[in-house]
Amino acid sequence: MGLTLEQYKERARVVSIISEDGKFRGSIIKNTQVAREAQERHSLPAIPALLLARVLSSASLLAVFLNGEERVIVDAIGEGPVSKVSAEAIQVGEVRGFCEYSEIVNTFDKSRFDLALGHGIFRVMRILYNEPDPIIGIVKLVAGDIETDLNYYFAKSEQVFSVALLDSETDTDGKIVNSCGLVLQALPGAEDKDKYLVSEHINKLGKLTSIITPQTDLIEALRRILPWDFKVLKNDRVDFFCRCSKENFVSKLLAMSYHDIVEMRDLGQNELVCRYCNAKYYLTDDDFVNILTQIKAKNN
């Protein structure tokens, strides 16, 4: 059975563009479906869901500038009831993420979700082709709303003129009903007057969710948002997708000691849970035998 027109319009998408004069590049996303799936997979209350939606947007918006299966990971790590919110994306439209939090977060007013992280750090890590180590930028959390923190990261770590808008909303039941985002970056050739024009224009927009709804056409939204003409470089679907598998988990267990695996088996610890997508895998007796046999052979 095919999608209805309404369902088709609501599919999560990310669009990347370059200005006609070549002075700016940008990406825009509507990912309500992705944020909602992440919330459902992890059974998140409103505040963790709002934060994760924004981090998922951030990762997808940055990944669109990468090549192939290069990856970007965006983390916000705090000392508050939300201790970590993280997302990983690749430019082909796959993104996954999780949030670690304590139940204390449910005592916070949803309108002040930015207080949930508390003091901490904001980190962007890129895993690129032909780079032996990840490229990592870390700044302090300055607001905890992810949007302000991403803008601060751009200013302090990348030192490239950039503007980010991130927005997410929940209904009265705490369920995600809208999630969207926008990043604009100056390219070589952009002058101060050009950057000022963009800043002034963006500052007058107000809430992004008032412009972008789950059914909004992103190219039409960009025509309303941007003060100049542009060319579309990519217009792709975005999906919450995790490449975890039982085989991947087993390969990691092979790096553990023989004694630790025996202890896992004897304690009945056979459940493996992916923190990114909450998928569960179970080790059988035969799996334990095979793992122990391989570890023993490797150590001999």
C-alpha positions in Angstrom: 0.0 0.0 0.0 1.5 3.4 -1.1 1.8 6.5 0.9 -1.0 9.1 0.9 -0.2 12.6 -0.3 -0.2 13.8 3.3 2.2 11.1 4.4 4.5 11.8 1.5 4.6 15.5 2.3 5.5 14.7 5.9 8.5 12.5 5.1 11.7 13.8 6.7 13.9 15.6 4.3 17.1 17.6 4.2 18.0 20.1 1.4 21.4 21.7 0.8 21.9 24.8 -1.3 24.5 27.3 -2.4 23.7 31.0 -3.1 23.6 32.1 -6.7 26.6 34.4 -6.1 28.6 31.5 -4.4 29.0 33.4 -1.1 27.0 31.1 1.2 26.0 27.5 1.5 23.3 26.1 3.7 21.1 23.2 4.7 17.6 23.0 5.9 15.7 20.1 7.5 12.3 18.9 8.6 12.7 15.8 10.6 9.6 15.4 12.7 9.2 11.8 11.7 12.8 11.1 12.7 12.5 12.9 16.0 9.2 11.1 16.8 10.7 7.7 16.0 13.7 8.4 18.3 11.3 9.4 21.1 9.3 6.2 20.6 12.3 3.9 20.4 13.7 5.3 23.6 10.4 6.0 25.4 11.5 9.6 26.1 9.5 12.2 28.1 9.1 15.7 26.6 12.3 17.4 27.6 14.8 14.6 26.5 12.8 14.3 23.3 13.0 18.0 22.6 16.8 18.0 23.2 17.3 14.9 21.1 15.3 16.3 18.2 17.6 19.3 18.1 20.7 17.2 18.2 19.4 14.9 15.5 18.7 18.0 13.4 22.2 19.4 14.1 23.9 16.1 13.0 21.9 15.8 9.8 22.4 19.5 8.9 26.2 19.1 9.2 26.4 15.7 7.6 25.0 17.0 4.4 28.3 18.9 3.8 30.3 15.6 4.0 31.1 13.0 1.3 29.9 9.5 1.0 29.7 7.7 4.3 31.8 10.3 6.3 30.1 10.8 9.6 29.4 13.5 12.1 28.6 13.0 15.8 27.1 15.8 17.9 27.1 15.5 21.6 25.8 17.6 24.5 27.2 16.4 27.8 25.9 18.0 31.0 25.8 17.7 34.8 22.1 18.1 35.0 19.3 15.5 35.0 20.0 15.1 31.2 23.6 13.9 31.3 24.1 13.2 27.6 22.2 13.7 24.3 24.0 12.4 21.2 23.3 11.9 17.4 25.3 10.5 14.6 24.6 11.1 10.9 26.0 10.4 7.5 25.3 12.5 4.4 23.3 9.8 2.7 20.4 10.5 5.0 20.9 8.1 7.9 20.8 9.4 11.5 20.5 7.8 14.9 20.7 9.1 18.5 20.0 8.6 22.1 19.5 10.6 25.4 20.7 9.7 28.9 18.7 11.2 31.7 17.3 10.8 35.2 13.7 10.8 36.1 14.3 14.2 37.9 13.9 15.7 34.5 10.1 15.1 34.7 9.9 17.8 37.5 11.2 20.5 35.1 8.8 22.8 33.3 8.9 21.9 29.6 9.2 25.5 28.6 12.6 25.6 30.4 14.0 22.5 28.8 17.2 24.3 28.3 18.0 24.0 32.0 18.0 20.2 31.9 21.6 19.8 30.8 23.2 22.2 33.2 26.9 22.9 33.0 28.8 20.8 30.5 30.3 20.6 27.0 29.1 20.7 23.4 31.1 18.5 21.0 31.2 18.0 17.3 33.2 15.1 15.9 33.8 14.4 12.2 35.1 11.1 10.9 36.4 11.8 7.4 38.0 9.9 4.5 41.8 10.1 4.5 42.0 11.4 8.1 43.5 8.9 10.5 41.8 10.5 13.5 38.4 12.2 14.1 38.4 16.0 13.8 36.9 17.1 17.1 35.7 20.5 18.3 34.6 21.1 21.9 33.2 24.2 23.6 31.3 24.7 26.8 27.6 24.6 27.0 26.4 28.2 27.0 22.6 27.7 27.0 21.6 24.1 26.9 19.1 24.6 24.2 21.4 23.1 21.5 20.7 26.0 19.1 22.7 28.6 21.0 25.4 26.0 21.7 25.7 25.1 18.1 26.1 28.8 17.2 28.7 29.2 19.9 30.6 26.1 18.6 30.7 27.6 15.1 32.0 30.9 16.4 34.6 29.5 18.8 35.7 26.3 17.2 35.3 26.5 13.4 35.6 30.3 13.3 33.6 30.4 10.1 30.6 32.8 9.9 27.6 30.5 10.5 24.0 30.9 11.6 22.0 28.0 13.0 18.3 27.8 13.8 16.9 24.7 15.6 13.4 24.2 16.8 11.2 21.4 18.1 7.8 21.2 19.7 5.7 18.7 21.7 2.0 18.5 22.2 0.2 18.5 25.6 1.1 14.7 26.0 4.8 15.4 25.5 4.9 13.9 22.0 7.0 15.5 19.3 4.8 17.3 16.7 7.4 19.4 14.9 11.2 19.4 14.5 13.2 21.4 12.0 16.5 23.3 11.5 18.6 25.5 9.3 22.3 26.2 9.0 23.9 28.9 6.8 27.6 29.3 6.4 29.8 31.9 4.6 32.1 30.8 1.8 35.3 32.5 0.7 34.2 35.7 -1.0 31.5 36.7 1.4 32.0 40.2 2.7 31.1 41.6 6.1 28.1 43.4 4.5 26.8 40.1 3.1 27.1 38.4 6.5 25.4 41.4 8.2 22.5 41.1 5.8 22.1 37.4 6.5 22.2 37.9 10.3 19.7 40.7 10.2 17.3 38.7 8.0 17.6 35.5 10.1 17.1 37.4 13.4 13.7 38.7 12.1 12.3 35.2 11.3 11.1 34.3 14.7 10.3 30.6 15.6 11.3 28.3 12.8 8.4 26.0 13.5 6.1 28.8 12.5 7.6 28.6 9.0 8.3 24.9 8.7 5.7 22.3 9.5 5.9 18.6 8.8 4.1 19.2 5.5 6.1 22.2 4.4 8.0 22.1 1.1 11.6 22.9 2.1 12.5 24.7 -1.1 9.5 26.9 -0.8 10.5 27.6 2.8 14.0 28.6 1.8 12.5 31.1 -0.7 10.7 32.7 2.2 13.7 32.6 4.5 16.7 33.6 2.4 17.4 37.1 1.2 19.0 35.9 -2.0 18.5 33.4 -4.8 20.0 29.9 -4.5 20.8 26.6 -6.3 19.6 23.3 -4.8 22.5 20.8 -4.5 20.7 18.0 -2.7 17.2 17.1 -1.7 17.2 13.9 0.2 15.2 11.8 2.6 16.3 11.5 6.2 15.6 8.3 8.1 16.3 7.2 11.7 18.5 4.2 10.8 20.9 2.2 12.8 23.4 -0.3 11.4 23.7 -2.2 14.6 23.5 -6.0 14.5 24.1 -9.0 16.6 27.2 -9.7 14.6 28.6 -6.3 15.4 28.0 -6.8 19.1 29.7 -10.2 19.0 32.8 -8.7 17.3 33.1 -6.3 20.2 32.7 -9.0 22.8 35.7 -10.8 21.2 37.9 -8.0 22.5 36.9 -8.8 26.1 38.7 -11.3 28.3 37.8 -15.0 28.5 37.0 -14.5 32.2 34.6 -11.6 31.6 32.6 -13.6 29.0 32.4 -16.6 31.3 31.1 -14.3 34.0 28.5 -12.8 31.6 27.3 -16.3 30.7 27.2 -17.6 34.3 25.2 -14.5 35.4 22.7 -14.9 32.6 23.7 -11.6 31.0 22.8 -12.5 27.5 20.9 -9.3 26.5 22.7 -6.8 24.2 21.0 -3.4 23.8 22.0 -0.8 21.2 22.1 2.6 23.0 21.5 4.4 19.7 18.3 2.6 18.6 17.3 0.5 21.7 17.3 -2.7 19.6 17.8 -5.8 21.6 19.8 -8.9 20.7 20.2 -12.1 22.7 23.1 -14.5 23.0 22.4 -18.2 23.0 24.5 -20.9 24.6 26.0 -21.7 21.2 27.0 -18.0 20.9 28.8 -18.1 24.2 30.6 -21.3 23.2 31.7 -19.7 19.9 32.9 -16.5 21.5 34.8 -18.3 24.2 36.4 -20.6 21.6 37.5 -17.7 19.4 38.9 -15.8 22.4 40.8 -18.9 23.6 42.2 -19.4 20.1 43.3 -15.8 19.8 45.1 -15.9 23.2 47.0 -19.1 22.4 
